[in-house]
Amino acid sequence: FFFIGVNRPLPHDIQPLKKHRYAATMKFALAITAFFAFTEAFAPSLKVGRSTGLFGVADDLDIPCEDECAIQSYPNLPESVHPGVVTGQAMVDLLQHAKDNGYAIPAVNCVSSSGINACLEAARKNDAPIIVQFSSGGSQFYGGKGLDNSNYRAAISGAVSGAFHVRTMAEQYGVPVILHTDHCAKKLLPWIDGLISASERYFKDHGEPLFSSHMIDLSEEPLEENLDICKEYLERMSKVGLLLEMELGITGGEEDGVDNTDVAQEDLYSKPEEIWETYQVLSEVSPMFTVAAAFGNVHGVYKPGNVQLEPKILQRAQAYISDKLGDAAPESKLPVSFVFHGGSGSDVSDIQESIGYVVIK
């Protein structure tokens, strides 16, 4: 899970967040609800009256969206952002809105349809967008233990099945959702290949990808190889409007069977020069990428103080890259969109400071 707080209330009329209780066994629901209760204000209200807008899955399956769900856009979000899975320009507009207004969108790893529904319900009750994502192991679990996972067959089919569930239900809940996949190490690239192929086929029929974005985590590989492979994937993904999330440095701790608990401390912190090189290489292909830079992040739940975050690494990187860009730098001097992995156990002040340096997920 990502537990990311808001650095300041947005300049809109927004409703205070409320705490929502779910069963103790539904840890994913508790986690996402805890996120939404993390601060007194999160994101612009999504509530709006009925609209005559058309809906993709709802129309295809003749499952009409009614009442609060029958909306086409939101009054305090970009016009392109709509209920259901957002991809391409709508996703870019939503992330840019988060960047411009100083908030981050929570991303939750889901392994079941009930977990997905809990996230959608929490997002709807809090009038906020959300990111639903699948890991390789979670995707395999979603497909069922009885499926053979040779060539990642079960993981691919499980993630695709989950994607269609998200697409169907997100419209019914009336919330905008970014549909994402989590860490993909080099050995897992065939899994992502299968999912990108599914998005390419979906694109031919619907004019948008099945998923919104994918993460490729080659942080354990040499930087040059990391960038070469990410550039190659971004070239393919950008043709159908998929966003790439890449990782620099290593997130400590353990998640989904990947154990980095004994990683060298220096590998937990990215360098501004590495982030600048990444920005240069990927910007040549497309602006549709985010960077999961390492600034002491650790996966897992720890007592406050046990994780030593250094958010100012992000600030220094933004300043360094803005200086390199010169007149081409944005007016905000915040050119990079960052992702925060492993927020559990982090001090609230560190989380808020990180968002101030443009952590949007």
ZIFEN-V587540 format. One record per residue. N is the residue number from 1. RES is the residue in one small letter. PSI is psi in radians with two decimals (999 if undefined). Layout:
n = [N	N]
res = [RES	RES]
psi = [PSI	PSI]
This chain:
n = [1	2	3	4	5	6	7	8	9	10	11	12	13	14	15	16	17	18	19	20	21	22	23	24	25	26	27	28	29	30	31	32	33	34	35	36	37	38	39	40	41	42	43	44	45	46	47	48	49	50	51	52	53	54	55	56	57	58	59	60	61	62	63	64	65	66	67	68	69	70	71	72	73	74	75	76	77	78	79	80	81	82	83	84	85	86	87	88	89	90	91	92	93	94	95	96	97	98	99	100	101	102	103	104	105	106	107	108	109	110	111	112	113	114	115	116	117	118	119	120	121	122	123	124	125	126	127	128	129	130	131	132	133	134	135	136	137	138	139	140	141	142	143	144	145	146	147	148	149	150	151	152	153	154	155	156	157	158	159	160	161	162	163	164	165	166	167	168	169	170	171	172	173	174	175	176	177	178	179	180	181	182	183	184	185	186	187	188	189	190	191	192	193	194	195	196	197	198	199	200	201	202	203	204	205	206	207	208	209	210	211	212	213	214	215	216	217	218	219	220	221	222	223	224	225	226	227	228	229	230	231	232	233	234	235	236	237	238	239	240	241	242	243	244	245	246	247	248	249	250	251	252	253	254	255	256	257	258	259	260	261	262	263	264	265	266	267	268	269	270	271	272	273	274	275	276	277	278	279	280	281	282	283	284	285	286	287	288	289	290	291	292	293	294	295	296	297	298	299	300	301	302	303	304	305	306	307	308	309	310	311	312	313	314	315	316	317	318	319	320	321	322	323	324	325	326	327	328	329	330	331	332	333	334	335	336	337	338	339	340	341	342	343	344	345	346	347	348	349	350	351	352	353	354	355	356	357	358	359	360	361]
res = [f	f	f	i	g	v	n	r	p	l	p	h	d	i	q	p	l	k	k	h	r	y	a	a	t	m	k	f	a	l	a	i	t	a	f	f	a	f	t	e	a	f	a	p	s	l	k	v	g	r	s	t	g	l	f	g	v	a	d	d	l	d	i	p	c	e	d	e	c	a	i	q	s	y	p	n	l	p	e	s	v	h	p	g	v	v	t	g	q	a	m	v	d	l	l	q	h	a	k	d	n	g	y	a	i	p	a	v	n	c	v	s	s	s	g	i	n	a	c	l	e	a	a	r	k	n	d	a	p	i	i	v	q	f	s	s	g	g	s	q	f	y	g	g	k	g	l	d	n	s	n	y	r	a	a	i	s	g	a	v	s	g	a	f	h	v	r	t	m	a	e	q	y	g	v	p	v	i	l	h	t	d	h	c	a	k	k	l	l	p	w	i	d	g	l	i	s	a	s	e	r	y	f	k	d	h	g	e	p	l	f	s	s	h	m	i	d	l	s	e	e	p	l	e	e	n	l	d	i	c	k	e	y	l	e	r	m	s	k	v	g	l	l	l	e	m	e	l	g	i	t	g	g	e	e	d	g	v	d	n	t	d	v	a	q	e	d	l	y	s	k	p	e	e	i	w	e	t	y	q	v	l	s	e	v	s	p	m	f	t	v	a	a	a	f	g	n	v	h	g	v	y	k	p	g	n	v	q	l	e	p	k	i	l	q	r	a	q	a	y	i	s	d	k	l	g	d	a	a	p	e	s	k	l	p	v	s	f	v	f	h	g	g	s	g	s	d	v	s	d	i	q	e	s	i	g	y	v	v	i	k]
psi = [2.66	2.16	1.73	2.17	3.07	2.37	-0.42	2.71	2.60	2.71	0.96	2.98	1.93	2.62	2.51	2.57	2.59	2.61	2.35	2.40	2.34	2.93	2.58	-0.48	-0.30	1.29	-0.58	-0.69	-0.72	-0.68	-0.82	-0.62	-0.70	-0.64	-0.85	-0.47	0.03	-0.57	2.94	-0.31	2.48	-1.37	2.96	2.50	2.42	-0.12	2.45	2.84	-3.11	2.53	2.81	0.28	2.71	2.66	2.37	-1.29	-0.72	-0.72	-0.73	-0.70	0.04	0.79	1.57	2.46	2.25	2.83	-2.21	-0.39	-0.29	1.14	2.72	-0.48	3.11	2.52	-0.47	0.28	2.85	2.56	-0.50	-0.33	2.19	2.92	2.55	-2.94	2.22	2.36	3.00	-2.31	-0.62	-0.72	-0.77	-0.74	-0.69	-0.79	-0.64	-0.63	-0.74	-0.73	-0.77	-0.47	0.11	0.75	2.89	2.68	2.24	2.48	2.26	2.21	2.19	2.55	0.08	2.83	-0.61	-0.64	-0.73	-0.81	-0.65	-0.72	-0.76	-0.68	-0.76	-0.73	-0.74	-0.77	-0.47	0.11	0.92	2.63	2.88	2.74	2.10	2.27	2.79	2.39	3.00	-0.85	-0.70	-0.63	-0.74	-0.73	-0.70	-0.62	-0.42	2.52	-0.32	-0.16	2.43	2.27	0.38	2.36	0.45	0.50	-0.80	-0.70	-0.67	-0.86	-0.63	-0.76	-0.72	-0.74	-0.79	-0.65	-0.75	-0.59	-0.80	-0.78	-0.69	-0.81	-0.48	-0.68	-0.68	-0.61	-0.26	0.54	2.58	2.33	2.30	2.16	1.99	2.77	2.57	-2.91	2.21	1.76	3.02	-0.71	-0.31	0.06	-0.58	-0.52	-0.85	-0.65	-0.75	-0.65	-0.66	-0.69	-0.70	-0.69	-0.64	-0.71	-0.71	-0.65	-0.67	-0.59	-0.50	-0.13	0.21	2.78	2.78	-0.82	2.93	-0.66	2.84	2.56	2.32	2.07	1.65	0.55	-0.36	-0.13	2.84	2.56	-0.76	-0.76	-0.71	-0.89	-0.69	-0.79	-0.73	-0.69	-0.74	-0.75	-0.68	-0.64	-0.72	-0.79	-0.66	-0.36	-0.42	0.23	0.41	2.40	2.51	2.28	2.18	2.79	2.40	2.41	-3.13	2.34	2.16	-3.08	-2.80	2.38	2.31	0.68	-0.06	2.01	1.93	0.50	-0.44	0.31	2.61	2.43	-0.67	-0.39	-0.14	0.02	2.09	2.71	2.50	-0.64	-0.64	-0.71	-0.69	-0.76	-0.71	-0.81	-0.75	-0.89	-0.82	-0.55	-0.43	-0.41	-0.93	2.65	-0.01	1.22	2.67	2.82	2.10	1.42	2.60	2.19	0.74	0.14	2.52	2.24	2.59	3.00	2.18	2.71	2.53	2.36	-0.32	-0.30	2.12	1.54	2.59	1.27	-0.44	-0.23	-0.70	-0.72	-0.79	-0.64	-0.74	-0.75	-0.73	-0.81	-0.68	-0.70	-0.72	-0.62	-0.43	-2.24	-0.32	-0.12	2.56	2.75	-0.57	-0.29	0.50	1.28	-0.43	2.41	2.03	2.75	2.43	1.92	2.55	0.91	-0.13	2.34	0.00	2.61	2.49	-0.72	-0.66	-0.71	-0.81	-0.70	-0.70	-0.73	-0.57	-0.39	0.38	0.93	2.11	-0.07	999]
